């Protein structure tokens, strides 16, 4: 398996690479990504016969896990952001329709509202609003 770490820090020397790889903040993000893959995407229960099927599947799941993480962070960091900055209208309208069991609103809700609606569907653990 091969991993790619994206960084804006210099990586000209082995020491600089070591600092980045051992940085606790990087490790925390990587651990959360793996937790999302294991718990949310249930990657460990998938059974494949050969590697040609595993790699495309993992490519899709890594995108799903990354986006899940991104949406959650944006919900906490920019709660008042209009959700259509991140979600396409069919995406947030589908979440609205299922979570509220009602036709979607005419105007896009706040991003944090969509995150809470997703949480109510079991996408991730919902934390109380502050």
HUNORZI-V517693 format. One record per pair of residues at least 12 apart in sequence whose ideal C-beta (glycine too) atoms are under 6 Angstrom apart, sorted by the first residue. I is the first residue (numbers start at 1). GAP is how many residues later the second one is. Records with the same first field share a line. If there is no record, write none. Layout:
I = GAP  GAP
//
This chain:
7 = 13
33 = 32
36 = 29  32
37 = 24  28
41 = 20  23  24
43 = 18
74 = 37
75 = 36  37  40
79 = 33
80 = 30
81 = 30
82 = 26
83 = 25  26  28  31
84 = 24
92 = 22
95 = 19  22  23
99 = 18  21  22
//
